[in-house]
Amino acid sequence: MNQSLTTQEGSKLANRSRTSRVFEWFDERTGINKLLGKALDEPIPGGVRFAYIFGSGLLFLFISQVITGVFLAIYYVPSADHAHTTVAYITKEVTAGSFLRSLHSYGSSAVVVVLLLHVLQTFVYGSYKGRRELLWIAGCVLFALMAGMAFTGYLLPWDQKAYFATAVGTNIASEVPLVGEGIKRLMRGGADMGTLTLSRFFVAHVFLIPSVIFFFVAIHIYLFRKAGAAGPISEDPIAPKQKAESFYPRQLLMDLVFSLLLITALSVFSWLVPAELGPKANPSDTQFLPRPEWYYRPMFHWLKFWQGSQSFIGIIVIPTIVIVLFVGLPFIDRKLERRPWKRPVGVIVFALVFLSFVTLGVLSYRDDRRNPAVAAQIAKQRKETEEFMRTPFEPETASSSLAAANIALADPLAAQGKTIFEAQSCNSCHGDGGIGTPAGAKLIGVGAKMSPDQLITVLRQPTAKMAEGGMTPLKWKDDDMKAVVAYLRSLK
C-alpha cells in the first residue's frame, strides 16, 4: 500500500518536473515569466475596485468583435450585387450564422455602452489628471475609432436601413467647408453609393480602422502603465500615498467575471432576439425613412434644428467646439483635485452635455411615435423586415448576368461600362445584366431602339416618365458615359 502511494507521488512529481522543464525552456527563450509578472503585478493605489473593470471589458468586447467579424468575412462579398445575398445566407442558412451575426451586431452596441461607462468612470474619478494628458488623448482617439467602426460596419448588410442611413451620414460629411464634397465622394467612391462604396467601407471596417485601434490600444496600455493607476478619488494622482494592491489576483478576477457576464448576456440576447436583416437596398425608394442606430440618434435629432444656411453651425461649428473641449479636458482642468464635489463647474458641464445627448435621443424616438405618417411608414418598414426574415433564402441566379458578361468580354469598352454600371449600383434598380426589376425598367434591347447619342441624352437628362420612376440625371465624365452606353448596346 505504502509502496503504491510512493509510486503515485513519484509519478506526479515526475510529471510536474517535466512541465516545469518545458516552461523553463520556453521562458529562457521568450521571457514570458517576466512579462506576465509585469502585466499582473501592476500596483493599484487604494486597492482593487469594481469601478476599474470597464477597460478590460472593452478590450474583451473588441477581441470578441474581431473573432465574430472574421467568421462573417468568410462568407461576405463586398459588392452591391452580392453583399445582401451573402448576409442573408449567413442569417438563414449557415449553422449558427444568425447567432454569430447577432453577437457581432449587438456587440457593437455593447462596446458603446461599456465605452461610455469607462469615460464616465474616468471623468468622475478624475483619472485624467496628473500627467495623464496623453493617456486621455489616446482614449479619445479610440473613442472616435470605435464610432468609425460602428459607422463603416452599418452599411455592409446592404439592406434598406443600412443604405439610406449611410446615405444620410455621407451627406453630412459634404457640409464640411471647401473639402466636404471631396470627402463625400472619397467615402462613396463617386457621386452615388454602390459597389465602390461597399468595398471602401469594408476595407475601412475590416483592415484600416482595426489596425489603428490595435496600435492605439498598445499606446493606451503603455501610457497607462507609465502613469500608473490613478486609484480612488481621494488619492494624489502624481504621488499616491495609499497602500497599493496588486492587479493579480483580485482585480483580474473581477475583470474576468465582468467579461464573462458580458458575453453571457450578449449570447442570451442574441439567441432570443436575432439581429434583423431587411430587404435589399433599393436606391429608387423615395418613401423609405432612414433611422440610425440608437447611439447615433442624438446627433440625428440634433441635425433637425439646423437646416439651410444654419446647418454649418450645427453640423460643424458646435460639434467641433465640444470635441476640442472634450479632448483638451486635462489641459483645461489642471488642478490635482479629483473629488467631484470639489470641481463643480466641470462636473455640471459634463452632466449637462451627457443629459443633452440622452434627451435628444429620447426626443427622436418620441417624435417618430407622435407623427402619424412617420409612425405608419416606420411600422410598414418593420413589417417588410419581418416578412423578409420569415421568407426562405433565395440563391442568386446569374444566368442573365453571365450572358451580359460574355458579351462585354468581347468589347473592352463595354466591359468598362459594365464595371461602371455595377459600381454606381445601376443594377440595384435595373437588375443584373439589365433584366429589369419592379424598381427599374428592363434595359435589354434598349440599344436597338436608340442611337448612342440618344442614349447619352436621356442619361444626362431623363424624360418625365423616367424621372417619375426615380431616375436622376447622370453627371458622369464623357468617357464613362460612352463606356456605359457601349455596355447598354451590348444587352440584347
Secondary structure as UniProt FT lines:
FT   HELIX           2..30
FT   HELIX           32..40
FT   STRAND          43..45
FT   HELIX           50..52
FT   HELIX           54..75
FT   TURN            80..82
FT   HELIX           83..92
FT   TURN            95..96
FT   HELIX           97..124
FT   TURN            125..131
FT   HELIX           133..154
FT   TURN            156..157
FT   HELIX           160..173
FT   TURN            174..175
FT   TURN            177..179
FT   HELIX           180..188
FT   HELIX           195..203
FT   HELIX           204..208
FT   HELIX           209..227
FT   TURN            233..234
FT   STRAND          244..246
FT   TURN            248..249
FT   HELIX           250..272
FT   TURN            283..284
FT   HELIX           294..296
FT   HELIX           297..302
FT   HELIX           303..305
FT   HELIX           308..310
FT   HELIX           311..312
FT   HELIX           313..317
FT   HELIX           318..327
FT   HELIX           329..332
FT   HELIX           340..342
FT   HELIX           344..370
FT   HELIX           372..390
FT   HELIX           399..410
FT   HELIX           412..423
FT   TURN            424..425
FT   HELIX           426..430
FT   HELIX           432..434
FT   TURN            438..439
FT   TURN            444..445
FT   HELIX           446..449
FT   HELIX           452..460
FT   HELIX           464..468
FT   TURN            469..470
FT   HELIX           478..490
//
